[in-house]
Amino acid sequence: MRVLGPDRRLRAGPQTKSRIVDTGIHGHRPLLSLLAANAVSQMGNMMVQAVAIPWFVLETTGSATRTGLTGAAIAVGAVVPSALGGPLVDRVGFKRSSIVADLASAATIAAIPVLHLADMLAFWHLLLLAFLMAALNAQGDTARLALLPTLADSAGMPVEKANAADRSIARFGQLAGPAIAGILVVLIGASNVLFVDAATFTVSALIVAAGIPRQTGEGRGETRSNYLSDLVEGFSALRANRPVMSMAYLATVGNFLDVPLVTVVLPVYAMALYGSAASLGFVVGAFAAGAIIGALLFGILKRHPPRRIMFLLSFAVAAVLVYGTLVSKPPLGILVAAAGIGGIVAGPINPLFLTVIQETTPTRLLGRVSGAINGLVQAAIPFGAVLAGIAIEGLGLIETVLIMGTVYLTVIAVMSFNRALHTIDKEGIA
């Protein structure tokens, strides 16, 4: 989940629109280009993180612990650089930051199979490259997130619907990525899949370069103070927004459990129970397919339950479906079905979170505040990845899944009493 938020609460409607500067950009093409780039980028991201790299590590080392360490390197790369890079995204410009981040990600990913084929890839090389890949990808995500409100306004689309479309299309990339990667691992091997993955980031950069006007999201001139002041301003704005911080706390726990579930637990689970990389791709892809439907329903339906209820129930029901099914060690078809339904239930989470954040964040702060919240919600992932690998080897696979699910539901129950979450219901959905 990649989101942000500050103090001053700007409502949807006229107030929200007043914070968007008229850039002279009109029509749907720039928004459609952004959505397409996000889909391709997310497809590449899921190919490498959910299937290609975990399977590559398992094939070359046979170690769940090393798979967990690699997942931790990816997580650390997504946390610290994301939190510190927000002011740079604001200064460099949203479009330019997106393009540079994608091209650099492509080069970093391609370096892994190149070194492997040259018999020069040590494990520490892999950890470093995984870290850099995640760090660069986080900056691209931050930049594209910051572009969305302006492009939605220019297309005459409510930001809630634009977020739903963005998350649905991004989820489509996440659906296609694991499924394609799982099949390609069988056909050409995990090492060669990394070359394909590098190509997806290159395509994403080209789409943004060609489809989004130059003047969009040019952050230069918006931040005239020094870097440290910009960074502090972003963190201060986030800390002052108690409702968004409360949502972020739950997202932090969700990432602590869900990301290691995908990058560590599910690869081991698929290899142990089903013996196939394709099965891993089908399970992760089914969840993404369900999430597409859930996000689309969020955007299409005109009436929703209160935001707080939707947010908490989406987390809780999805956790019961996914973790509960994994514990039962079902046939692959049942697990795929449970993952798909869980995705439908979880689909509204990201569009809802992004909508609340964008309603409360001035455009000039989107880059640095987005970076700050990305750092927060992903801060615990490295620990989760390492602990998941250690727990699997020390306690057992099913026992680890059971503990993760129990922790998840306990935290959701506690957060249901959080009074700050009640205020998100007051924003309303257009």
C-alpha positions in Angstrom: 0.0 0.0 0.0 1.6 3.3 -1.1 -0.1 6.3 0.5 0.5 9.6 2.4 -1.2 12.4 4.5 -1.0 15.7 6.6 -2.8 18.1 9.0 -5.1 20.5 7.1 -8.2 18.6 6.1 -9.3 19.5 2.5 -12.7 18.1 1.6 -13.7 16.4 -1.7 -15.5 18.7 -4.0 -14.8 22.4 -4.5 -12.1 22.6 -1.8 -10.2 19.6 -3.3 -10.4 21.0 -6.8 -9.1 24.4 -5.6 -5.7 22.9 -4.7 -5.1 21.7 -8.2 -3.3 24.2 -10.3 -4.6 24.6 -13.9 -1.7 23.3 -16.0 -3.5 23.7 -19.3 -3.8 19.9 -19.6 -7.2 18.6 -20.6 -8.7 15.3 -21.7 -8.3 11.7 -20.7 -5.1 10.8 -22.6 -2.6 11.8 -19.8 -4.6 10.0 -17.1 -4.9 6.9 -19.3 -1.1 7.0 -19.9 -0.5 7.2 -16.2 -2.8 4.2 -15.6 -1.1 2.2 -18.3 2.4 3.0 -17.0 1.3 2.0 -13.5 -0.1 -1.3 -14.8 3.1 -2.2 -16.6 5.3 -1.1 -13.7 3.3 -3.1 -11.2 3.4 -6.1 -13.4 7.2 -5.9 -13.5 7.4 -5.3 -9.8 5.2 -8.3 -9.0 7.1 -10.5 -11.5 10.4 -9.8 -9.8 9.3 -9.6 -6.1 6.6 -12.3 -5.9 8.0 -15.0 -8.2 11.3 -14.4 -10.1 13.6 -13.4 -7.3 12.2 -15.7 -4.5 12.3 -18.7 -6.9 15.8 -17.7 -8.2 17.0 -17.7 -4.6 15.3 -21.0 -3.8 16.7 -22.6 -7.0 20.3 -21.4 -6.4 20.5 -21.8 -2.6 17.6 -24.0 -1.4 17.4 -21.8 1.7 14.2 -20.3 3.2 16.3 -18.1 5.4 18.2 -16.7 2.4 14.9 -16.2 0.7 13.7 -14.3 3.7 16.9 -12.2 3.8 16.4 -11.3 0.1 12.8 -10.3 0.9 14.1 -8.1 3.8 16.6 -6.4 1.4 13.7 -5.6 -0.9 11.7 -4.3 2.0 14.5 -2.1 3.4 15.0 -0.7 -0.1 11.4 0.3 -0.2 11.4 1.9 3.3 14.4 4.2 3.9 15.0 5.6 0.4 11.2 6.1 0.1 11.0 8.1 3.3 14.1 10.2 2.4 13.4 10.6 -1.3 10.1 12.5 -1.2 11.6 16.0 -1.3 13.8 15.0 -4.3 10.6 13.8 -6.1 9.0 17.2 -5.4 12.0 19.1 -6.6 12.9 17.0 -9.7 9.3 16.8 -10.9 6.8 14.0 -10.8 7.0 13.0 -14.5 10.8 13.1 -14.6 11.2 11.2 -11.4 8.9 8.4 -12.7 10.9 8.0 -15.9 14.3 8.0 -14.3 13.2 5.6 -11.5 11.8 3.1 -14.1 14.9 3.2 -16.3 17.2 2.7 -13.4 15.1 -0.1 -12.0 15.4 -1.9 -15.4 19.2 -1.6 -15.4 19.4 -2.9 -11.8 17.2 -5.9 -12.4 19.0 -6.8 -15.6 22.3 -6.8 -13.7 21.2 -9.9 -11.6 21.0 -12.4 -14.5 24.0 -10.8 -16.2 26.2 -11.4 -13.2 24.7 -14.9 -12.8 25.5 -15.9 -16.3 29.1 -14.6 -15.9 29.4 -16.7 -12.7 30.1 -13.5 -10.7 26.9 -13.2 -8.6 27.6 -13.6 -4.9 24.7 -13.6 -2.5 25.7 -10.1 -1.2 25.5 -8.8 -4.7 21.9 -10.1 -5.0 21.0 -8.5 -1.7 22.5 -5.1 -2.8 20.8 -5.2 -6.2 17.4 -6.2 -4.6 17.8 -3.3 -2.3 18.5 -0.9 -5.1 15.7 -2.2 -7.2 13.2 -1.6 -4.4 14.6 1.8 -3.6 14.2 3.0 -7.2 10.8 1.5 -7.7 9.6 3.3 -4.5 10.5 6.7 -6.0 8.6 5.8 -9.2 5.5 4.8 -7.3 5.7 8.1 -5.2 6.0 10.2 -8.4 3.1 8.5 -10.2 0.9 8.7 -7.1 1.6 12.5 -6.9 0.6 12.9 -10.6 -2.8 11.2 -10.2 -4.9 14.0 -8.6 -3.8 16.6 -11.2 -4.5 14.3 -14.1 -7.8 13.2 -12.7 -8.9 16.8 -12.3 -7.8 17.6 -15.8 -9.9 14.6 -17.1 -12.9 15.8 -15.2 -12.9 12.6 -13.1 -13.6 12.5 -9.3 -10.4 11.5 -7.5 -12.2 8.6 -5.8 -13.0 7.1 -9.2 -9.5 7.8 -10.5 -8.0 6.0 -7.5 -10.3 3.1 -8.0 -9.3 2.9 -11.7 -5.7 3.3 -10.8 -5.7 0.5 -8.2 -7.8 -1.7 -10.4 -5.3 -1.3 -13.3 -2.3 -1.7 -11.1 -3.9 -4.8 -9.7 -4.3 -6.1 -13.2 -0.5 -5.7 -13.5 -0.1 -7.6 -10.3 -2.4 -10.3 -11.6 -0.6 -10.7 -14.9 2.9 -10.4 -13.4 2.9 -13.5 -11.1 0.9 -15.6 -13.5 3.2 -14.8 -16.4 6.4 -15.1 -14.2 5.2 -18.5 -12.9 4.8 -19.8 -16.4 8.0 -18.3 -17.7 10.0 -19.7 -14.8 8.9 -23.2 -16.0 9.6 -22.3 -19.7 12.9 -20.3 -19.6 14.1 -20.3 -15.9 14.0 -17.7 -13.2 17.2 -16.0 -14.4 15.8 -15.3 -17.9 12.5 -14.0 -16.4 14.5 -11.2 -14.8 15.4 -9.9 -18.3 11.8 -9.9 -19.2 11.0 -8.0 -16.0 13.6 -5.4 -16.8 11.9 -4.8 -20.1 8.6 -4.0 -18.4 10.1 -1.1 -16.5 11.5 0.3 -19.7 8.1 0.2 -21.3 6.6 2.0 -18.3 9.2 4.8 -18.6 8.4 5.2 -22.3 4.6 5.4 -21.7 5.1 8.2 -19.2 7.6 10.0 -21.4 5.3 9.9 -24.4 1.8 10.2 -22.8 2.1 12.8 -20.0 2.7 16.5 -20.9 5.9 18.0 -19.8 4.4 20.6 -17.5 2.6 18.0 -15.4 3.9 17.6 -11.9 7.0 19.7 -12.4 7.8 20.1 -8.7 10.7 22.4 -9.2 10.1 25.8 -7.7 7.4 24.4 -5.3 10.0 23.7 -2.6 12.3 26.7 -2.1 13.7 25.7 1.3 16.5 23.3 1.9 16.2 19.5 1.7 16.1 19.0 5.4 13.3 21.5 5.9 11.3 19.9 3.1 11.8 16.5 4.7 10.8 17.7 8.1 7.7 19.4 6.7 6.6 16.2 5.1 6.9 14.1 8.3 5.3 16.9 10.4 2.3 17.0 8.0 1.9 13.3 8.3 2.3 13.1 12.0 -0.4 15.8 12.5 -3.1 13.9 10.7 -4.3 11.4 13.3 -7.0 9.6 11.1 -4.4 8.9 8.3 -1.8 7.9 10.9 -4.4 5.5 12.4 -5.0 4.0 8.9 -1.3 3.8 8.4 -0.7 1.9 11.6 -3.0 -0.9 10.4 -1.4 -0.8 7.0 2.0 -1.2 8.6 0.9 -4.4 10.4 -0.7 -5.6 7.1 2.5 -5.1 5.2 4.5 -6.7 8.0 2.5 -9.9 7.5 1.2 -9.8 3.9 4.4 -8.9 2.1 6.5 -11.7 3.7 3.5 -14.0 3.1 3.9 -13.3 -0.7 7.7 -13.2 -0.9 8.7 -15.9 1.7 5.8 -18.0 2.9 4.0 -18.6 -0.3 7.1 -19.6 -2.4 8.0 -22.2 0.3 4.3 -23.2 0.6 4.0 -23.7 -3.2 7.2 -25.7 -3.4 6.4 -27.9 -0.4 2.7 -28.6 -1.2 2.4 -28.2 -5.0 6.0 -28.4 -6.3 5.5 -25.8 -9.0 6.3 -22.1 -9.5 3.1 -21.9 -11.6 1.0 -22.7 -8.5 2.6 -19.7 -6.7 1.7 -17.5 -9.7 -1.9 -18.7 -9.8 -2.4 -18.0 -6.0 -0.9 -14.5 -6.1 -2.6 -13.8 -9.4 -6.0 -14.9 -8.1 -5.8 -12.4 -5.2 -4.9 -9.7 -7.6 -7.8 -10.6 -9.9 -10.2 -10.4 -6.9 -8.7 -7.1 -5.9 -9.4 -5.7 -9.4 -13.1 -6.6 -9.0 -13.2 -5.1 -5.5 -11.5 -1.9 -6.5 -13.8 -1.5 -9.5 -16.9 -2.0 -7.4 -15.6 0.7 -5.0 -15.4 3.1 -8.0 -18.6 2.1 -9.7 -21.0 1.8 -6.8 -22.5 5.2 -5.7 -23.3 4.1 -2.1 -20.8 2.5 0.3 -20.8 1.5 3.9 -19.1 4.1 6.3 -15.4 4.3 5.4 -14.3 3.1 8.8 -16.4 0.0 8.6 -15.3 -0.8 5.1 -11.6 -0.3 5.9 -11.6 -2.5 9.0 -13.9 -5.3 7.6 -11.9 -5.5 4.3 -8.8 -6.2 6.3 -10.5 -8.7 8.7 -12.5 -10.8 6.2 -9.6 -11.0 3.7 -7.2 -12.2 6.5 -9.6 -14.9 7.7 -10.1 -16.2 4.1 -6.4 -16.2 3.1 -4.7 -17.3 6.3 -7.5 -19.7 7.3 -7.4 -21.5 4.0 -3.6 -21.8 4.0 -3.7 -23.4 7.5 -6.0 -26.1 6.2 -3.5 -27.2 3.4 -6.3 -27.4 0.7 -6.1 -28.6 -2.9 -4.6 -25.9 -5.1 -8.0 -25.0 -6.7 -9.6 -24.2 -3.3 -6.6 -22.0 -2.3 -6.8 -20.1 -5.6 -10.6 -19.6 -5.0 -10.1 -18.4 -1.4 -7.3 -16.0 -2.6 -9.7 -14.6 -5.3 -12.5 -13.9 -2.8 -10.1 -12.4 -0.4 -8.9 -10.1 -3.1 -12.4 -8.9 -3.8 -12.9 -8.1 -0.1 -9.6 -6.3 0.1 -10.0 -4.4 -3.1 -11.4 -1.2 -1.6 -8.6 -0.7 0.9 -6.1 1.1 -1.3 -8.5 3.3 -3.2 -10.1 4.3 0.1 -6.8 5.0 1.8 -5.5 7.0 -1.2 -8.7 9.0 -1.4 -8.6 10.1 2.3 -4.9 11.0 1.9 -5.3 13.0 -1.2 -8.3 14.9 0.3 -6.0 16.1 3.1 -2.7 16.8 1.2 -1.8 19.9 -0.8 -0.3 19.0 -4.2 3.0 20.6 -3.4 3.5 18.2 -0.5 2.4 15.0 -2.2 5.9 13.8 -3.0 7.5 14.2 0.4 4.4 13.2 2.4 3.9 10.2 0.2 7.6 9.2 0.8 7.1 9.7 4.5 4.1 7.4 4.7 5.6 4.8 2.4 8.5 4.6 4.8 6.2 4.2 7.7 3.9 1.6 6.3 6.8 -0.5 5.0 9.1 -0.1 8.0 8.3 -3.4 9.6 8.5 -5.5 6.3 12.2 -6.3 6.7 11.7 -7.8 10.1 8.6 -9.7 8.9 10.6 -11.2 6.0 13.5 -12.3 8.2 11.2 -13.6 10.9 9.0 -15.5 8.4 12.0 -17.4 7.1 13.4 -18.2 10.5 9.9 -19.2 11.8 9.4 -21.6 8.9 12.6 -23.4 9.6 12.2 -23.3 13.3 8.5 -23.8 13.9 7.2 -25.2 10.7 5.3 -23.8 7.7 1.7 -24.2 8.9 2.5 -23.1 12.4 4.0 -19.9 11.0 0.9 -19.2 8.9 -1.3 -19.7 12.0 0.7 -17.3 14.1 0.6 -14.6 11.4 -3.1 -14.9 11.0 -3.7 -14.7 14.7 -1.6 -11.5 15.0 -3.4 -10.0 12.1 -6.9 -10.4 13.5 -5.8 -9.3 17.0 -4.5 -6.0 15.7 -7.6 -5.4 13.6 -9.8 -6.0 16.7 -7.8 -3.5 18.7 -7.9 -0.9 15.9 -11.7 -1.1 15.8 -11.7 0.9 19.1 -9.6 3.7 17.6 -11.6 6.9 17.8 -9.5 8.8 15.2 -10.8 6.4 12.5 -14.4 7.7 13.1 -13.5 11.0 11.5 -12.8 9.5 8.1 -16.5 8.9 7.7 -17.1 12.6 7.7 -15.3 13.1 4.3 -18.0 11.4 2.3 -17.5 9.8 -1.2 -18.6 11.7 -4.3 
